[in-house]
């Protein structure tokens, strides 16, 4: 005998949200892994927009082997103390050219001996800086025999 | 006494917690990859070595000067940055074997198993202490670009590949032997006084 079906509810059935946490967790893990917290607070003005542009740029591989040297005008809150002339920042503090050698040595001590030849120094320099200070840094790096350097630059479209 | 049932924890708010964490990481994330022009600095010469300077013929040197006003003087001619790449390429290749452009010498390239005439050109870059960093990088970029373009063309000529990056490591070595990147930077001078 034929059954009479009750009139079916029309419209799409609601999507189960039970797997929503899984999807969110997946995204969460992705961001947790890819995240890099900024280690140092910049005291000089070299944000990404202040770097020079270039076309022939390469990606820096092995971030753990890169040490950074920042050069630029001190940020506004430090200008009363350090003036407006471009200054060097190593780690989290202002430095002079002569400090670079100690900085390189201390960076080397933190790494494995086998990795030292692959260490790179990345110069993040504001594009309006005069070359004098950059040349002094380069001379100092040569003296410390940290010869692999990278002039940090943005991609030119 | 009857054992009391522990009530099940409601999992519905798990998504909210995960979202909260997700948003936190989204906000703090900086996915900046550091990019730039890689260079190798020359080592400090030894005291004894300094006296035996290598003589390079003038026709083999391509002199690029940048002054404190960010103006370029290339081989004693004023030049715009935009024209530098072509001039550099012409110098490095010396296709017409001109007298004024660098000499070539035959060199046996193992990877190709034949002798190739390799030009001996060296680029000498000199800047003032007053030169701005922006223009310095622009010039460096043009010089590197000239080399890269030449290497790409050589990759096509010898191996039939569109770009240098597509070659195997061995083939890249061969091209590097034919066109070694020779950019020398002289000790800076302070003329502009800024």
Interface residues (C-beta under 8 A of the other chain):
Chain A: X17 X20 X21 X24 X25 X27 X28 X31 X32 X34 X35 X36 X37 X38 X48 X52 X53 X54 X55 X56 X57 X58 X59 X60 X63 X66 X120 X122 X123 X125 X126 X127 X128 X129 X130 X131 X132 X134 X135 X138 X141 X142 X143 X145 X146 X147 X148 X149 X150 X151 X152 X153 X154 X155
Chain B: X11 X14 X15 X18 X19 X21 X22 X25 X26 X28 X29 X30 X31 X32 X33 X34 X35 X36 X37 X38 X39 X40 X41 X42 X43 X44 X127 X128 X129 X130 X131 X132 X133 X134 X136 X137 X138 X140 X141 X144 X145 X148 X188 X190 X194
